[in-house]
Amino acid sequence: QAFLPFLGWPSAAPPSPAVPPSPFPPAAPAMTEQATSRYEKISATYVHRPHQLFCCGVISLLVLSVVSVAAGFLDQSDERERGSVWVVPDSQVTTWFDLYREASSKVDTKPTSYREREEQMRTNRGEGRMDFYYKVTDGDLFTPEHLKDMCAWEKIVYNSTVYRRHCQRNYDGLGAEATAADAPCQIISPVAVFYGAGTVRNLGDFDWNCETLEQSTIDTRLAAMKADLETMKTDDNYFSMFSMVADRSLVDDGVAKAAYSRFSLGLPLELDQSKFDTKTEWNNEVADYWTDEVTDDITDLEDTLFESVSPKMAYGFGKSGYDVDDDQHVQYGSIRVRFWIGAPDFQRLLDSDLAFTGGAIMFVWMFMWFHLNSFFMASFGMLQILCSIPLSGILYTGLFQIDFFSSVHVLAVYLIIGVGADDVFVLTDTWKHTARDVEPGPDGYTVQQLAQRMAIAYRRAAIAIFSTSVTTAMAFMSCSVSKVMPMRVYGWFAAICVIMNFLLTMSFTPATIIVHYLRFERKRCCCPLPTARAVPKTYDVTQVPAGVDASPSSVPAAKSSIVARGMTDFYLPALLKGEGRKRPVACALILIFSATVIQGAYHASLLVTPTEPETWFKDNHMFTDVNAFKSEVFYAPAPNDYAAFSIFWGLRDLDRTNFDTYYRLNFQGDVVYDEDFDLSKKEQQDAMLAICEELPSVPCTVEACVGQKTLVLDMEGSVGCWLKEMRDEQEG
């Protein structure tokens, strides 16, 4: 007991003699005079004007929420016009990338011949693709029947509106005056091999009649494919175009079990990047074109393909249309097909998941109804919680001028409905408990007693809710140390939402409690009483009717909830069982919680950076692990599936003094050039040329280089070195 005053707690007082019960209501717990005055004034306001404050609160919540939404404070940001916001700006890799991109935008380092070629090709630059994968369960895929079905499938795609209008055209060998009608659509397909001119890209004059081929024709083309693939297998410096459409089993086992096709999509000729002042404007125009012109056409093709397979593909509740059989393929005729046509399935599933948000809100609302035993309290408590989000947007975007709002911020809804419901529970349960501190008279509670109850509840709940709200908000504010901007600002938004819930709970919920007491308490239906419950202003004990016992002991105790009875009747007695330090249940719980913390810390220490891409879809979804599927089954993907890297000289650093982390595309920084770099010196030219000449032969020994012996793809034009090209043009 000697240490209790030092800790701020009162020391134990000697027991008081027994005092007979008093008919007067007990006094409120001791408070300082200033605190008592403050809480009593607040509580008296809610008791004297509950209906006015309640109505003003509801109107304010709705009006401010509408203003927030109408002002666009919660509009999702378009990340296309901001750049890669999920990167770490000050990391070395990002700095190098931004340095190279910013310097490239200021100086033209390409030779004339290359620049003219790019000018011709970029008017129809590739912006999308449609990939198709074919396989059979048993036997050879390249048979007359299977090839006919493969041709019929690709005929649907080739004749679709999306491909006829938006295909990427091949301008090789065409002059500068060539139009879209002069250039054929680019395609990589085994259908071109067997029905076309014998190459993976050229369909020639094929009319897509998809007739049944002679086996001799198939054998002739297969022999050429196998010979070409065998050459690539034995010659490290040879690349076969057939490796993009045929699987490994064609050479290893002599029969093809899978094949691959790609239909590339591009931009129209009139959408020329040179017409735009900034890359941001160009990106926005491309995005708008893709959304307005291409997406609907893709959806039309998707509907056709969904109807063509057996069984038909379809969306359902919580199910994507691309959730198919376990092998991620569907049956089309005699072949099995898997495809990716650029449909926005991720966004569709994200939108459908919002239905689960509604389910979560409904569940919490029903639980509040059950716990509070009041439809009225649960409904307006949920209204307060939901309105806290747009109200937080006013502070987040309007006051603090943070204009980035992404899909990650939507996760705050799940956080807030939990935190907000807990805040409402704390205040309402504390209000119920004050019935034991302030006993009513024979005619119920007086105005003064209601104010006294609210003052006690307000003081106790304010301290508890404030403590939990501040600690939770500070936990989210710890996201400020994150170098990834979306995670940092999400933490800020979540912290604002938590504090906003605290403010609304302590300002709006008291009025709701008093209105509920006056009009809804102990009612079986939701309709309010025509008149409020009569509340006497004062209570004189000398006027108690004969035969009425007004002592506190005569007032029936409020019925405790199941949770409260479980705590008082079972949990607390179990914790206190024993004497002194010999309390087995308490000691066992301490050991269990300690072991949980230790094992959690141990497993947290084993966490490492992910080595595989995130899995966003189900295992039977067509998009899941599609890149791994291509790498494992086929010799090589299409050339534009390979990663491109750049080597640069003459750049020292990037000055990010005026860098805007919210809009990376607008300004990456000021380029700081290397003053020691001088390309007019022969030794520096020789060093650059040596790197250019060594790159094609650099070996690739990592696991990812399956079927590829060198780091750089062995194809013409894989390495672009302007100094080497200039030397060759000038003949040394």
RAURSUL-V177774 format. One record per run of one state. SS is the DSSP state (a for helix, b for strand, c for the rest). FROM is the first residue (numbers start at 0). LEN is the number of residues. If there is no record, write none. Layout:
SS_FROM_LEN + SS_FROM_LEN
This chain:
c_0_32 + a_32_16 + c_48_1 + a_49_21 + c_70_8 + a_78_3 + c_81_10 + a_91_13 + c_104_7 + a_111_13 + c_124_1 + b_125_10 + c_135_8 + a_143_15 + c_158_2 + a_160_6 + b_166_1 + c_167_1 + b_168_2 + c_170_9 + a_179_3 + c_182_1 + b_183_2 + c_185_1 + b_186_2 + c_188_1 + a_189_6 + c_195_19 + a_214_20 + c_234_6 + a_240_4 + c_244_1 + b_245_2 + c_247_1 + a_248_4 + c_252_5 + b_257_9 + c_266_6 + a_272_3 + c_275_3 + a_278_30 + c_308_1 + b_309_1 + c_310_5 + b_315_1 + c_316_2 + b_318_1 + c_319_3 + b_322_1 + c_323_6 + b_329_3 + c_332_2 + b_334_6 + c_340_4 + a_344_28 + c_372_2 + a_374_25 + c_399_7 + a_406_30 + c_436_4 + b_440_1 + c_441_2 + b_443_1 + c_444_2 + a_446_35 + c_481_3 + a_484_23 + c_507_1 + a_508_11 + c_519_21 + a_540_3 + c_543_8 + a_551_3 + c_554_7 + a_561_15 + c_576_2 + b_578_1 + c_579_2 + b_581_1 + c_582_1 + a_583_22 + c_605_15 + b_620_1 + c_621_4 + a_625_8 + b_633_1 + c_634_4 + a_638_3 + c_641_9 + b_650_5 + c_655_14 + b_669_4 + c_673_8 + a_681_14 + c_695_3 + b_698_1 + c_699_10 + b_709_1 + c_710_11 + a_721_8 + c_729_3
